[in-house]
């Protein structure tokens, strides 16, 4: 099963489990029935905004739905045990390749550094999820 089919089957299965029609889901997320059909058949790829709305309507974890729709992103940021003993923040902040791929600005890095001080972050994936949530909230 391809990534698009996995995402498609997940949202279709959850919609049916909640006994929602495609029309109800489309109305709740502000899109067309045809678009929901395309998502459920794996012929369209959702934006982050659509993923956020779908997660809320379908009662799914937003981060897991995002990675289901974008599996290459999960593999890109998958954290393996680092023998260096450095923190996840140290690893993340020094990863220029990751920063370039995701277009992370200096201001965003300063914000994430403050978030790193607030508690234990398990992986770079968590920093990317936080960053995408902030970007979404700011309408970026």
N, C-alpha and C positions, 0 to 999 in steps of 0.2 A: 504494500500500500504506500503510495507517495505521500509526502507531507501535506499537499493540498487535499488529498482524499482523506487523510487522517483528521485534519481540521474540519473538513466538510462533514464527515460522519459524526464527529463529536458534537458540532452544533445542531445537526439534524436530530441526532439521538436525544440530546438534552431538550430541544424544542418539543419533540414528541412526548418525552417523559413528563414535561410540564403541561402537556395537552394544549399547546399553543399552535395556532395556525401560522403559516408564513405571513399572512396578512397582518395578524396581531403583532408579530415580531417586527415586521417592516414599519408599522405605525409607531410602535414604541421607540424604535431607534431612528425614526425619521428618514426612511428610505422607501424604495419601491419593493413590491412583491417579487418582481423580476430579479432584482439585485439579490434578494435572499435566496432565490432559486439558484442563481449563479454561484453564490457562496456555498450552498449545500451540495452542489454538484462539482465543486472544485474548479470551476471555470473562471472565477474571479478571486483576487487576493485582497483581503480587507486592509484598510488603513488602520493606524493605531487608534484613531478616534472611533472607528466602527468596532474594533475589538473591545474597547472600553465599554461602549454602549451594549454590545452583545453580552459581555461578561455580566453586566448588571442585570439585564433583562432575563438572561438564562440562569443566573445564580452560579456562575462559574468563577474560578479564581482568575483574575485578570492577567496575572503574570504567566500562569500556565497556559491560558488561551493564547497569549502573545507568542509564547515559545512553540505552541502547537502550530500556529500560523507561520512562524519564522524559525524553523528548526536549525537552520544554519547559524543563526544568531546564538542559540543555546550552545552549539558545539564550539563556536568561536570563543565564548567566554567561560566555557567549562573549566572549573578550577580543579587541578590535581594537587595533591599534597606537595608543598614546596619545601625542599630540604634546606633552603636558605634561612628559615626561621623568621622571615620578614612577615609583617602583617599583610592582610588582604589589601588594605589601603596603600601600603608601600608598593606592593606589586602592581596594583591598578594605576597608581599615579606615575609609575615609571614605564608603563606600557604605551609608548608613543604610537605604535601600530593601532592599538585599540582606540586610542584617542582620535587618531586621524580617521579611521573607519566610521566612527560615530559622530565626527565633527564636534568634539567637545571643546568648548571655548575656555579661556583662562578663568573667566567669571564662574562658569559652571564648575570648573575644578575647585575653585575656592569654596563654592557652596558645598560640594561633595566632601571637601576636607573637613568642613564644620560638622557635616552629618556623621563622618567617620568618628568624630570625637564623642558623639552621643551614645555610642554603643557598639556592640560587636556585629560587624557585617560579615557574613559567611563567605561571600564570593564576589568577583567582579560583576557577575550577573545581577546581583542585588544593587550594586551601584548604577548599572545601566537601567534597571527597572525604576529606581528612584529618579534618575535623570529624566527618563521618558515620562514619568508621572508629572514631574515639575514642568517639563516642556508642554505637556498636554494641558495642564492647568493654566499655563500662561498663553495658550493658544498658538504655540510654535509648531 
